[in-house]
Amino acid sequence: MRRNTAISIVILLVVFALSSAAFAQKATALRVVVVKTDNVAAYVQEIEKGRQLAKSMGLQGQVRVWRARFAGPEAGTVVVSIEYPNLAALASDDAKVNANSEYQSWLKGLDKIRTIVSDSLYSEM
């Protein structure tokens, strides 16, 4: 009896792990970076340079820049979103940018015109 229960638990865990992996492959992932900048126009221009660099590298993430309008005391906040088709694409892009010195230099240059307030990752349900 105990052996049957143990086998059932192992099978349940394997099924759960496989379904979680399959779900991770299908669920859209969204990285949201809230930034503080004194020069929004210059920041947006730099993000456009980053988009072109990402395109040349074949990255999958879709970058968009947002500005909060109706956000109470947070009105005017600048947010960058990077949408990936799934977590595997995010991991792949992350490996590529970490290995690319040109991209790393571009990122370092952003530090001159912005401060990251928060950096979050969301998974679609």
C-alpha positions as CSV (number, residue, x, y, z in Angstrom):
1,M,0.0,0.0,0.0
2,R,2.8,2.5,0.9
3,R,4.6,1.5,-2.2
4,N,1.6,2.3,-4.4
5,T,1.1,5.7,-2.6
6,A,4.8,6.5,-3.2
7,I,4.6,5.6,-6.8
8,S,1.5,7.7,-7.2
9,I,3.2,10.7,-5.7
10,V,6.2,10.3,-7.9
11,I,4.0,10.1,-11.0
12,L,2.0,13.1,-9.9
13,L,5.2,15.1,-9.4
14,V,6.6,14.1,-12.8
15,V,3.3,15.1,-14.5
16,F,3.3,18.4,-12.6
17,A,7.0,19.1,-13.6
18,L,6.3,18.3,-17.3
19,S,3.1,20.4,-17.4
20,S,5.0,23.3,-15.7
21,A,7.8,23.1,-18.3
22,A,5.2,23.0,-21.1
23,F,3.4,26.0,-19.6
24,A,6.6,27.9,-19.3
25,Q,7.2,27.3,-23.0
26,K,3.8,28.7,-23.9
27,A,3.3,31.6,-21.5
28,T,4.3,35.1,-22.5
29,A,6.9,36.7,-20.3
30,L,7.1,40.4,-19.7
31,R,10.0,42.3,-18.2
32,V,9.0,45.7,-16.8
33,V,11.8,48.2,-16.0
34,V,10.8,51.5,-14.3
35,V,13.4,54.2,-14.8
36,K,14.0,57.7,-13.6
37,T,15.5,60.1,-16.2
38,D,16.0,63.8,-16.5
39,N,16.0,63.7,-20.3
40,V,13.2,61.5,-21.6
41,A,13.8,62.4,-25.2
42,A,17.5,61.3,-25.0
43,Y,16.5,58.1,-23.2
44,V,14.0,57.2,-25.9
45,Q,16.7,57.9,-28.6
46,E,19.0,55.5,-26.7
47,I,16.3,52.8,-26.5
48,E,15.9,53.1,-30.3
49,K,19.6,52.4,-30.7
50,G,19.2,49.4,-28.4
51,R,16.3,48.2,-30.6
52,Q,18.4,48.3,-33.7
53,L,21.2,46.5,-31.9
54,A,18.8,43.9,-30.6
55,K,17.4,43.4,-34.1
56,S,20.9,42.9,-35.6
57,M,21.6,40.3,-32.9
58,G,18.3,38.4,-33.6
59,L,16.8,39.0,-30.1
60,Q,13.2,37.9,-29.7
61,G,12.1,40.5,-27.0
62,Q,9.8,43.3,-28.2
63,V,10.8,46.6,-26.5
64,R,8.3,49.4,-25.8
65,V,8.7,52.6,-23.8
66,W,5.7,53.9,-21.8
67,R,5.0,57.1,-19.8
68,A,2.4,57.0,-17.1
69,R,-0.4,59.5,-17.6
70,F,-3.0,58.8,-15.0
71,A,-0.9,57.5,-12.1
72,G,-1.3,60.0,-9.3
73,P,2.1,60.9,-7.8
74,E,3.7,58.5,-10.3
75,A,2.4,60.4,-13.3
76,G,5.3,61.0,-15.8
77,T,7.1,57.8,-14.8
78,V,8.9,56.1,-17.7
79,V,8.6,52.4,-18.1
80,V,10.3,50.1,-20.5
81,S,8.6,46.8,-21.3
82,I,10.3,43.9,-23.0
83,E,7.8,41.1,-24.1
84,Y,9.1,37.7,-24.9
85,P,7.1,34.8,-26.4
86,N,8.1,32.6,-23.5
87,L,10.6,32.2,-20.7
88,A,12.9,30.2,-23.0
89,A,13.1,33.2,-25.3
90,L,14.0,35.4,-22.4
91,A,16.7,33.1,-21.3
92,S,18.1,32.8,-24.8
93,D,18.1,36.6,-25.2
94,D,19.7,37.1,-21.8
95,A,22.6,34.7,-22.8
96,K,23.1,36.6,-26.0
97,V,23.2,40.0,-24.5
98,N,25.5,38.9,-21.7
99,A,28.0,37.5,-24.3
100,N,27.9,40.6,-26.6
101,S,30.4,43.3,-25.7
102,E,28.7,45.9,-27.9
103,Y,25.3,45.4,-26.2
104,Q,27.0,45.5,-22.8
105,S,28.6,48.8,-23.7
106,W,25.3,50.2,-24.8
107,L,23.7,49.1,-21.5
108,K,26.5,50.7,-19.5
109,G,26.0,54.0,-21.5
110,L,22.3,54.0,-20.4
111,D,23.5,54.4,-16.8
112,K,24.6,57.9,-17.6
113,I,21.0,59.1,-18.4
114,R,18.8,56.9,-16.2
115,T,18.5,55.2,-12.9
116,I,16.6,51.9,-12.6
117,V,13.8,52.2,-10.0
118,S,12.5,48.7,-10.4
119,D,13.0,45.7,-12.6
120,S,10.3,43.0,-12.6
121,L,9.4,39.9,-14.5
122,Y,5.7,38.9,-15.1
123,S,4.4,35.6,-16.6
124,E,1.1,35.5,-18.5
125,M,-1.6,33.4,-16.9
